[in-house]
Amino acid sequence: MKRLLVLVFMCLPALAKADMLPALFDVTGVAANDTLNIRSAPDANAQRIGELGPDAKNVEVVGLGPNGKWAMIGLPEATGWVSLRFLERVSETNWIQDEIPLACFGTEPFWSVGVDGDRQVLTHRHFDAEEEAFDITWVAAPDAGMSGTMGLYATGYGSDVFTNISSAQCSDGMSDRTFGLSIALYIMTNEQTVGYKGCCALVAR
């Protein structure tokens, strides 16, 4: 089974370079008594829909505007845009090499998955059931510049879990928020294999 999963993973297309998104950024260059506007579109004249404080940290950027001067960020129920010149990237490497914790979820039915920063534990909750923790036994994370995809294999509770997480803009189907990672989740038991699709976000440490 693992050999098959490795082959599937290796056949996935390269998606991004070393500076790929999503990534975490800190607000910089904003006066202490001012704020950074969040707008509805990558345009200084677009509607203002929120703000970031001058010391805001770990803002997840999931995309860039057409001219590369605006950063797309996720809000609770929408997507916003802020001027990229007021953001400073937290790390020079990507989300795979940084081993940032991930929070993933999907709908119909509702489920959630968490991956810890050390890539040791994967947690899974299905609808209103209790959360289950699986031991991650295999990680496929190519070197920076090769691919924007990470595969994980975990075992526990009489099941095997395989996830494929990719840098790709993703919609939860319920809001106007855009996420920066998509996930394909497969839960395998002796009886059957069930697959799910959803979105992921970086979790600030």
FIKOLZA-1660 file (N, C-alpha, C; in steps of 0.1 Angstrom, whole numbers, plus 5000, padded with zeros to 4 digits):
% residues 205
   i   px   py   pz ch aa at
   1 5008 4988 5000  A  M  N
   1 5000 5000 5000  A  M CA
   1 5009 5013 5000  A  M  C
   2 5019 5013 5009  A  K  N
   2 5027 5025 5009  A  K CA
   2 5035 5027 4996  A  K  C
   3 5039 5016 4990  A  R  N
   3 5046 5017 4977  A  R CA
   3 5037 5024 4967  A  R  C
   4 5025 5020 4966  A  L  N
   4 5015 5026 4957  A  L CA
   4 5013 5040 4960  A  L  C
   5 5012 5044 4973  A  L  N
   5 5010 5058 4976  A  L CA
   5 5022 5067 4972  A  L  C
   6 5034 5061 4974  A  V  N
   6 5046 5068 4970  A  V CA
   6 5046 5071 4955  A  V  C
   7 5042 5061 4947  A  L  N
   7 5041 5063 4932  A  L CA
   7 5031 5074 4929  A  L  C
   8 5020 5073 4935  A  V  N
   8 5009 5083 4933  A  V CA
   8 5015 5097 4936  A  V  C
   9 5021 5098 4947  A  F  N
   9 5027 5111 4952  A  F CA
   9 5037 5116 4942  A  F  C
  10 5046 5108 4937  A  M  N
  10 5057 5112 4928  A  M CA
  10 5051 5117 4915  A  M  C
  11 5039 5112 4911  A  C  N
  11 5034 5116 4898  A  C CA
  11 5027 5129 4898  A  C  C
  12 5025 5135 4910  A  L  N
  12 5018 5148 4911  A  L CA
  12 5027 5159 4905  A  L  C
  13 5020 5169 4899  A  P  N
  13 5028 5180 4892  A  P CA
  13 5034 5189 4902  A  P  C
  14 5046 5195 4898  A  A  N
  14 5052 5205 4906  A  A CA
  14 5043 5218 4905  A  A  C
  15 5041 5224 4917  A  L  N
  15 5031 5234 4918  A  L CA
  15 5037 5248 4921  A  L  C
  16 5049 5248 4927  A  A  N
  16 5054 5262 4932  A  A CA
  16 5069 5261 4934  A  A  C
  17 5074 5273 4935  A  K  N
  17 5088 5274 4938  A  K CA
  17 5090 5275 4953  A  K  C
  18 5103 5278 4957  A  A  N
  18 5106 5279 4971  A  A CA
  18 5099 5289 4979  A  A  C
  19 5095 5300 4972  A  D  N
  19 5088 5311 4979  A  D CA
  19 5073 5310 4977  A  D  C
  20 5068 5298 4976  A  M  N
  20 5054 5296 4973  A  M CA
  20 5045 5300 4985  A  M  C
  21 5033 5302 4982  A  L  N
  21 5023 5305 4992  A  L CA
  21 5014 5293 4995  A  L  C
  22 5008 5292 5006  A  P  N
  22 5006 5302 5017  A  P CA
  22 5019 5304 5025  A  P  C
  23 5019 5315 5032  A  A  N
  23 5030 5318 5041  A  A CA
  23 5025 5328 5052  A  A  C
  24 5032 5329 5063  A  L  N
  24 5029 5338 5074  A  L CA
  24 5037 5351 5072  A  L  C
  25 5030 5362 5075  A  F  N
  25 5037 5375 5074  A  F CA
  25 5034 5383 5086  A  F  C
  26 5043 5392 5090  A  D  N
  26 5040 5402 5100  A  D CA
  26 5038 5416 5094  A  D  C
  27 5029 5424 5100  A  V  N
  27 5027 5438 5096  A  V CA
  27 5040 5446 5099  A  V  C
  28 5044 5454 5090  A  T  N
  28 5056 5463 5092  A  T CA
  28 5054 5476 5085  A  T  C
  29 5061 5486 5091  A  G  N
  29 5061 5499 5084  A  G CA
  29 5048 5507 5086  A  G  C
  30 5039 5503 5096  A  V  N
  30 5027 5510 5099  A  V CA
  30 5029 5518 5112  A  V  C
  31 5025 5530 5112  A  A  N
  31 5027 5538 5124  A  A CA
  31 5019 5532 5136  A  A  C
  32 5025 5534 5148  A  A  N
  32 5019 5529 5160  A  A CA
  32 5004 5533 5162  A  A  C
  33 5001 5545 5158  A  N  N
  33 4987 5550 5159  A  N CA
  33 4979 5548 5147  A  N  C
  34 4983 5539 5138  A  D  N
  34 4976 5537 5125  A  D CA
  34 4973 5522 5124  A  D  C
  35 4966 5519 5113  A  T  N
  35 4962 5505 5110  A  T CA
  35 4964 5502 5095  A  T  C
  36 4965 5490 5092  A  L  N
  36 4967 5486 5078  A  L CA
  36 4953 5482 5073  A  L  C
  37 4948 5489 5062  A  N  N
  37 4935 5486 5057  A  N CA
  37 4934 5472 5050  A  N  C
  38 4923 5465 5052  A  I  N
  38 4919 5453 5045  A  I CA
  38 4908 5457 5035  A  I  C
  39 4910 5455 5022  A  R  N
  39 4901 5459 5012  A  R CA
  39 4895 5447 5005  A  R  C
  40 4883 5450 4998  A  S  N
  40 4876 5439 4992  A  S CA
  40 4882 5434 4979  A  S  C
  41 4891 5442 4973  A  A  N
  41 4898 5439 4961  A  A CA
  41 4912 5445 4961  A  A  C
  42 4921 5440 4952  A  P  N
  42 4935 5445 4952  A  P CA
  42 4936 5459 4946  A  P  C
  43 4930 5468 4952  A  D  N
  43 4929 5482 4947  A  D CA
  43 4927 5492 4959  A  D  C
  44 4935 5502 4959  A  A  N
  44 4935 5512 4970  A  A CA
  44 4921 5519 4971  A  A  C
  45 4913 5519 4960  A  N  N
  45 4900 5525 4960  A  N CA
  45 4889 5515 4963  A  N  C
  46 4892 5502 4965  A  A  N
  46 4882 5492 4968  A  A CA
  46 4877 5494 4983  A  A  C
  47 4865 5489 4985  A  Q  N
  47 4858 5490 4998  A  Q CA
  47 4867 5485 5009  A  Q  C
  48 4868 5492 5020  A  R  N
  48 4875 5488 5032  A  R CA
  48 4866 5479 5040  A  R  C
  49 4871 5467 5043  A  I  N
  49 4863 5457 5050  A  I CA
  49 4869 5453 5063  A  I  C
  50 4880 5458 5067  A  G  N
  50 4886 5455 5079  A  G CA
  50 4900 5462 5081  A  G  C
  51 4907 5458 5091  A  E  N
  51 4920 5464 5094  A  E CA
  51 4929 5454 5102  A  E  C
  52 4942 5456 5100  A  L  N
  52 4952 5449 5108  A  L CA
  52 4959 5459 5117  A  L  C
  53 4962 5456 5129  A  G  N
  53 4970 5465 5138  A  G CA
  53 4984 5466 5133  A  G  C
  54 4991 5477 5138  A  P  N
  54 5005 5479 5133  A  P CA
  54 5015 5469 5138  A  P  C
  55 5011 5461 5148  A  D  N
  55 5019 5450 5153  A  D CA
  55 5014 5436 5151  A  D  C
  56 5004 5435 5141  A  A  N
  56 4998 5422 5138  A  A CA
  56 5009 5412 5133  A  A  C
  57 5008 5400 5138  A  K  N
  57 5018 5390 5134  A  K CA
  57 5011 5377 5128  A  K  C
  58 5019 5370 5121  A  N  N
  58 5015 5357 5116  A  N CA
  58 5002 5358 5108  A  N  C
  59 5001 5368 5099  A  V  N
  59 4990 5369 5090  A  V CA
  59 4992 5360 5078  A  V  C
  60 4982 5351 5076  A  E  N
  60 4984 5341 5065  A  E CA
  60 4981 5347 5051  A  E  C
  61 4990 5348 5043  A  V  N
  61 4988 5352 5029  A  V CA
  61 4986 5340 5020  A  V  C
  62 4975 5340 5012  A  V  N
  62 4972 5328 5004  A  V CA
  62 4973 5330 4989  A  V  C
  63 4976 5343 4985  A  G  N
  63 4978 5346 4971  A  G CA
  63 4982 5360 4969  A  G  C
  64 4985 5364 4957  A  L  N
  64 4989 5377 4953  A  L CA
  64 4981 5383 4942  A  L  C
  65 4979 5396 4942  A  G  N
  65 4971 5402 4931  A  G CA
  65 4979 5402 4918  A  G  C
  66 4972 5406 4907  A  P  N
  66 4978 5405 4894  A  P CA
  66 4991 5412 4892  A  P  C
  67 4993 5424 4899  A  N  N
  67 5005 5431 4898  A  N CA
  67 5015 5428 4909  A  N  C
  68 5012 5418 4917  A  G  N
  68 5021 5414 4928  A  G CA
  68 5023 5424 4939  A  G  C
  69 5015 5434 4940  A  K  N
  69 5016 5444 4950  A  K CA
  69 5006 5443 4961  A  K  C
  70 4997 5433 4960  A  W  N
  70 4986 5431 4969  A  W CA
  70 4986 5417 4974  A  W  C
  71 4983 5415 4987  A  A  N
  71 4983 5401 4993  A  A CA
  71 4969 5397 4996  A  A  C
  72 4965 5385 4993  A  M  N
  72 4952 5380 4996  A  M CA
  72 4953 5373 5010  A  M  C
  73 4944 5377 5019  A  I  N
  73 4944 5371 5032  A  I CA
  73 4930 5365 5035  A  I  C
  74 4929 5356 5043  A  G  N
  74 4916 5350 5047  A  G CA
  74 4910 5357 5059  A  G  C
  75 4897 5360 5058  A  L  N
  75 4889 5365 5070  A  L CA
  75 4879 5354 5074  A  L  C
  76 4873 5355 5085  A  P  N
  76 4864 5345 5090  A  P CA
  76 4853 5341 5079  A  P  C
  77 4848 5350 5072  A  E  N
  77 4838 5347 5062  A  E CA
  77 4840 5353 5048  A  E  C
  78 4852 5358 5046  A  A  N
  78 4855 5365 5033  A  A CA
  78 4870 5364 5030  A  A  C
  79 4873 5370 5019  A  T  N
  79 4887 5371 5014  A  T CA
  79 4890 5386 5014  A  T  C
  80 4901 5390 5019  A  G  N
  80 4905 5404 5019  A  G CA
  80 4919 5406 5013  A  G  C
  81 4922 5419 5010  A  W  N
  81 4934 5423 5003  A  W CA
  81 4941 5434 5011  A  W  C
  82 4954 5432 5013  A  V  N
  82 4962 5443 5020  A  V CA
  82 4974 5446 5011  A  V  C
  83 4980 5458 5013  A  S  N
  83 4992 5462 5005  A  S CA
  83 5004 5453 5009  A  S  C
  84 5010 5447 5000  A  L  N
  84 5021 5438 5003  A  L CA
  84 5033 5445 5009  A  L  C
  85 5035 5458 5005  A  R  N
  85 5047 5465 5010  A  R CA
  85 5046 5468 5025  A  R  C
  86 5035 5465 5032  A  F  N
  86 5034 5466 5046  A  F CA
  86 5035 5453 5053  A  F  C
  87 5039 5443 5046  A  L  N
  87 5040 5429 5052  A  L CA
  87 5054 5424 5050  A  L  C
  88 5059 5417 5060  A  E  N
  88 5072 5411 5060  A  E CA
  88 5071 5396 5063  A  E  C
  89 5076 5388 5054  A  R  N
  89 5075 5374 5055  A  R CA
  89 5083 5369 5067  A  R  C
  90 5076 5359 5075  A  V  N
  90 5082 5354 5087  A  V CA
  90 5094 5345 5084  A  V  C
  91 5093 5337 5074  A  S  N
  91 5103 5327 5071  A  S CA
  91 5107 5328 5056  A  S  C
  92 5119 5325 5053  A  E  N
  92 5123 5325 5039  A  E CA
  92 5120 5311 5032  A  E  C
  93 5117 5301 5039  A  T  N
  93 5114 5288 5034  A  T CA
  93 5099 5287 5033  A  T  C
  94 5094 5276 5027  A  N  N
  94 5080 5274 5025  A  N CA
  94 5073 5266 5037  A  N  C
  95 5060 5264 5036  A  W  N
  95 5052 5259 5047  A  W CA
  95 5056 5244 5049  A  W  C
  96 5061 5237 5039  A  I  N
  96 5065 5223 5041  A  I CA
  96 5078 5223 5049  A  I  C
  97 5089 5230 5045  A  Q  N
  97 5101 5230 5052  A  Q CA
  97 5100 5236 5066  A  Q  C
  98 5092 5246 5068  A  D  N
  98 5090 5252 5081  A  D CA
  98 5083 5243 5091  A  D  C
  99 5076 5233 5086  A  E  N
  99 5069 5224 5095  A  E CA
  99 5059 5231 5104  A  E  C
 100 5051 5240 5097  A  I  N
 100 5041 5248 5105  A  I CA
 100 5029 5239 5107  A  I  C
 101 5023 5239 5119  A  P  N
 101 5011 5231 5121  A  P CA
 101 4999 5235 5112  A  P  C
 102 4991 5225 5108  A  L  N
 102 4980 5227 5099  A  L CA
 102 4967 5224 5105  A  L  C
 103 4957 5231 5101  A  A  N
 103 4943 5229 5105  A  A CA
 103 4935 5227 5092  A  A  C
 104 4929 5215 5090  A  C  N
 104 4922 5212 5078  A  C CA
 104 4907 5208 5082  A  C  C
 105 4898 5210 5072  A  F  N
 105 4885 5206 5074  A  F CA
 105 4877 5204 5061  A  F  C
 106 4866 5198 5062  A  G  N
 106 4857 5196 5050  A  G CA
 106 4843 5196 5054  A  G  C
 107 4834 5196 5044  A  T  N
 107 4819 5196 5047  A  T CA
 107 4813 5184 5040  A  T  C
 108 4800 5182 5044  A  E  N
 108 4792 5172 5038  A  E CA
 108 4798 5158 5037  A  E  C
 109 4801 5151 5048  A  P  N
 109 4798 5155 5062  A  P CA
 109 4810 5164 5067  A  P  C
 110 4807 5170 5079  A  F  N
 110 4817 5179 5085  A  F CA
 110 4828 5170 5091  A  F  C
 111 4841 5173 5089  A  W  N
 111 4852 5166 5094  A  W CA
 111 4864 5176 5096  A  W  C
 112 4873 5173 5104  A  S  N
 112 4885 5181 5106  A  S CA
 112 4897 5172 5108  A  S  C
 113 4909 5178 5104  A  V  N
 113 4922 5171 5106  A  V CA
 113 4932 5182 5111  A  V  C
 114 4940 5178 5120  A  G  N
 114 4951 5186 5124  A  G CA
 114 4964 5179 5123  A  G  C
 115 4974 5186 5119  A  V  N
 115 4988 5180 5117  A  V CA
 115 4997 5189 5126  A  V  C
 116 5004 5182 5135  A  D  N
 116 5013 5190 5143  A  D CA
 116 5026 5194 5136  A  D  C
 117 5033 5204 5141  A  G  N
 117 5044 5210 5134  A  G CA
 117 5056 5200 5133  A  G  C
 118 5057 5191 5142  A  D  N
 118 5068 5181 5141  A  D CA
 118 5064 5169 5131  A  D  C
 119 5052 5169 5126  A  R  N
 119 5048 5159 5117  A  R CA
 119 5048 5145 5123  A  R  C
 120 5044 5145 5136  A  Q  N
 120 5044 5132 5143  A  Q CA
 120 5030 5127 5146  A  Q  C
 121 5020 5136 5147  A  V  N
 121 5007 5132 5151  A  V CA
 121 4997 5139 5141  A  V  C
 122 4987 5131 5137  A  L  N
 122 4976 5136 5129  A  L CA
 122 4963 5133 5137  A  L  C
 123 4955 5144 5139  A  T  N
 123 4943 5142 5146  A  T CA
 123 4931 5143 5137  A  T  C
 124 4921 5135 5139  A  H  N
 124 4909 5135 5130  A  H CA
 124 4896 5135 5138  A  H  C
 125 4887 5143 5134  A  R  N
 125 4873 5143 5141  A  R CA
 125 4863 5143 5129  A  R  C
 126 4854 5134 5131  A  H  N
 126 4843 5132 5121  A  H CA
 126 4830 5137 5127  A  H  C
 127 4825 5148 5121  A  F  N
 127 4812 5153 5126  A  F CA
 127 4812 5156 5141  A  F  C
 128 4804 5150 5149  A  D  N
 128 4804 5152 5163  A  D CA
 128 4810 5141 5171  A  D  C
 129 4818 5132 5165  A  A  N
 129 4824 5121 5172  A  A CA
 129 4837 5127 5179  A  A  C
 130 4842 5118 5188  A  E  N
 130 4854 5122 5195  A  E CA
 130 4866 5123 5186  A  E  C
 131 4875 5132 5190  A  E  N
 131 4888 5133 5182  A  E CA
 131 4896 5121 5184  A  E  C
 132 4903 5117 5173  A  E  N
 132 4912 5105 5173  A  E CA
 132 4926 5110 5169  A  E  C
 133 4936 5105 5176  A  A  N
 133 4950 5108 5173  A  A CA
 133 4957 5097 5166  A  A  C
 134 4963 5099 5154  A  F  N
 134 4970 5089 5147  A  F CA
 134 4985 5092 5147  A  F  C
 135 4993 5081 5147  A  D  N
 135 5007 5083 5146  A  D CA
 135 5012 5084 5131  A  D  C
 136 5019 5095 5128  A  I  N
 136 5023 5096 5114  A  I CA
 136 5036 5088 5113  A  I  C
 137 5036 5079 5103  A  T  N
 137 5047 5069 5101  A  T CA
 137 5055 5072 5088  A  T  C
 138 5049 5081 5080  A  W  N
 138 5056 5083 5067  A  W CA
 138 5052 5097 5062  A  W  C
 139 5063 5105 5058  A  V  N
 139 5061 5118 5053  A  V CA
 139 5068 5120 5040  A  V  C
 140 5062 5124 5030  A  A  N
 140 5068 5127 5017  A  A CA
 140 5067 5142 5015  A  A  C
 141 5078 5149 5017  A  A  N
 141 5079 5163 5015  A  A CA
 141 5091 5166 5007  A  A  C
 142 5090 5168 4994  A  P  N
 142 5101 5171 4985  A  P CA
 142 5108 5184 4989  A  P  C
 143 5121 5185 4984  A  D  N
 143 5129 5197 4987  A  D CA
 143 5122 5209 4981  A  D  C
 144 5125 5221 4987  A  A  N
 144 5120 5233 4982  A  A CA
 144 5123 5235 4967  A  A  C
 145 5113 5240 4960  A  G  N
 145 5114 5242 4946  A  G CA
 145 5110 5230 4937  A  G  C
 146 5108 5218 4943  A  M  N
 146 5104 5207 4935  A  M CA
 146 5089 5206 4934  A  M  C
 147 5082 5208 4945  A  S  N
 147 5067 5206 4945  A  S CA
 147 5061 5213 4957  A  S  C
 148 5048 5217 4956  A  G  N
 148 5041 5223 4967  A  G CA
 148 5032 5213 4973  A  G  C
 149 5035 5200 4973  A  T  N
 149 5027 5190 4978  A  T CA
 149 5034 5182 4989  A  T  C
 150 5026 5178 4999  A  M  N
 150 5031 5170 5010  A  M CA
 150 5022 5158 5013  A  M  C
 151 5027 5146 5013  A  G  N
 151 5019 5134 5016  A  G CA
 151 5022 5129 5030  A  G  C
 152 5012 5125 5037  A  L  N
 152 5014 5119 5051  A  L CA
 152 5006 5106 5052  A  L  C
 153 5012 5097 5059  A  Y  N
 153 5006 5084 5061  A  Y CA
 153 5006 5081 5076  A  Y  C
 154 4994 5078 5082  A  A  N
 154 4993 5077 5096  A  A CA
 154 4985 5064 5100  A  A  C
 155 4987 5059 5111  A  T  N
 155 4980 5046 5116  A  T CA
 155 4974 5048 5130  A  T  C
 156 4964 5040 5132  A  G  N
 156 4958 5040 5146  A  G CA
 156 4943 5037 5145  A  G  C
 157 4937 5033 5156  A  Y  N
 157 4923 5030 5157  A  Y CA
 157 4918 5020 5147  A  Y  C
 158 4927 5011 5143  A  G  N
 158 4923 5001 5133  A  G CA
 158 4921 5006 5119  A  G  C
 159 4927 5018 5117  A  S  N
 159 4926 5025 5104  A  S CA
 159 4939 5030 5099  A  S  C
 160 4941 5031 5086  A  D  N
 160 4952 5038 5080  A  D CA
 160 4947 5051 5074  A  D  C
 161 4954 5062 5075  A  V  N
 161 4950 5075 5070  A  V CA
 161 4961 5080 5061  A  V  C
 162 4957 5084 5049  A  F  N
 162 4967 5090 5039  A  F CA
 162 4961 5103 5035  A  F  C
 163 4969 5114 5036  A  T  N
 163 4965 5127 5032  A  T CA
 163 4975 5132 5022  A  T  C
 164 4970 5140 5012  A  N  N
 164 4978 5147 5003  A  N CA
 164 4974 5162 5004  A  N  C
 165 4983 5170 5008  A  I  N
 165 4981 5184 5010  A  I CA
 165 4989 5192 5000  A  I  C
 166 4982 5201 4993  A  S  N
 166 4989 5208 4982  A  S CA
 166 4986 5223 4983  A  S  C
 167 4996 5231 4978  A  S  N
 167 4995 5245 4977  A  S CA
 167 4985 5248 4965  A  S  C
 168 4973 5251 4968  A  A  N
 168 4963 5254 4958  A  A CA
 168 4952 5262 4965  A  A  C
 169 4947 5273 4959  A  Q  N
 169 4936 5280 4965  A  Q CA
 169 4924 5272 4965  A  Q  C
 170 4917 5272 4977  A  C  N
 170 4906 5263 4980  A  C CA
 170 4894 5271 4986  A  C  C
 171 4882 5266 4983  A  S  N
 171 4870 5272 4989  A  S CA
 171 4863 5262 4997  A  S  C
 172 4858 5266 5009  A  D  N
 172 4851 5257 5018  A  D CA
 172 4837 5255 5013  A  D  C
 173 4832 5262 5003  A  G  N
 173 4818 5259 4998  A  G CA
 173 4807 5266 5006  A  G  C
 174 4811 5273 5017  A  M  N
 174 4801 5279 5026  A  M CA
 174 4803 5294 5028  A  M  C
 175 4815 5299 5025  A  S  N
 175 4818 5313 5027  A  S CA
 175 4825 5318 5015  A  S  C
 176 4829 5331 5015  A  D  N
 176 4836 5337 5004  A  D CA
 176 4851 5337 5007  A  D  C
 177 4855 5330 5018  A  R  N
 177 4869 5329 5022  A  R CA
 177 4877 5320 5012  A  R  C
 178 4889 5324 5009  A  T  N
 178 4898 5316 5001  A  T CA
 178 4909 5310 5010  A  T  C
 179 4912 5297 5009  A  F  N
 179 4923 5291 5017  A  F CA
 179 4934 5289 5007  A  F  C
 180 4946 5287 5013  A  G  N
 180 4958 5285 5005  A  G CA
 180 4962 5271 5003  A  G  C
 181 4956 5261 5009  A  L  N
 181 4959 5247 5008  A  L CA
 181 4947 5239 5006  A  L  C
 182 4948 5229 4998  A  S  N
 182 4938 5219 4996  A  S CA
 182 4942 5205 5001  A  S  C
 183 4933 5197 5006  A  I  N
 183 4937 5184 5011  A  I CA
 183 4927 5173 5005  A  I  C
 184 4934 5162 5002  A  A  N
 184 4926 5150 4999  A  A CA
 184 4929 5140 5010  A  A  C
 185 4919 5135 5017  A  L  N
 185 4920 5127 5028  A  L CA
 185 4914 5113 5025  A  L  C
 186 4921 5103 5028  A  Y  N
 186 4917 5089 5026  A  Y CA
 186 4918 5081 5039  A  Y  C
 187 4907 5075 5044  A  I  N
 187 4907 5067 5056  A  I CA
 187 4904 5053 5051  A  I  C
 188 4914 5044 5055  A  M  N
 188 4913 5030 5050  A  M CA
 188 4911 5021 5061  A  M  C
 189 4901 5012 5061  A  T  N
 189 4899 5001 5070  A  T CA
 189 4899 4988 5062  A  T  C
 190 4897 4977 5070  A  N  N
 190 4896 4964 5063  A  N CA
 190 4884 4963 5054  A  N  C
 191 4874 4971 5057  A  E  N
 191 4861 4970 5050  A  E CA
 191 4861 4979 5037  A  E  C
 192 4867 4991 5038  A  Q  N
 192 4865 5001 5027  A  Q CA
 192 4875 5012 5029  A  Q  C
 193 4877 5020 5018  A  T  N
 193 4884 5032 5018  A  T CA
 193 4875 5043 5014  A  T  C
 194 4875 5054 5023  A  V  N
 194 4866 5065 5021  A  V CA
 194 4875 5077 5019  A  V  C
 195 4871 5085 5008  A  G  N
 195 4879 5097 5005  A  G CA
 195 4871 5110 5008  A  G  C
 196 4878 5121 5012  A  Y  N
 196 4872 5134 5014  A  Y CA
 196 4881 5144 5008  A  Y  C
 197 4875 5156 5005  A  K  N
 197 4883 5167 5000  A  K CA
 197 4880 5180 5009  A  K  C
 198 4890 5188 5011  A  G  N
 198 4887 5200 5019  A  G CA
 198 4898 5210 5018  A  G  C
 199 4899 5219 5028  A  C  N
 199 4909 5230 5027  A  C CA
 199 4917 5230 5040  A  C  C
 200 4929 5237 5040  A  C  N
 200 4937 5238 5052  A  C CA
 200 4942 5252 5053  A  C  C
 201 4945 5255 5066  A  A  N
 201 4951 5268 5069  A  A CA
 201 4964 5266 5078  A  A  C
 202 4973 5275 5077  A  L  N
 202 4985 5275 5086  A  L CA
 202 4981 5279 5100  A  L  C
 203 4987 5273 5110  A  V  N
 203 4984 5276 5124  A  V CA
 203 4996 5283 5129  A  V  C
 204 4994 5296 5133  A  A  N
 204 5005 5303 5139  A  A CA
 204 5010 5297 5152  A  A  C
 205 5023 5296 5154  A  R  N
 205 5029 5290 5166  A  R CA
 205 5032 5301 5176  A  R  C
% end
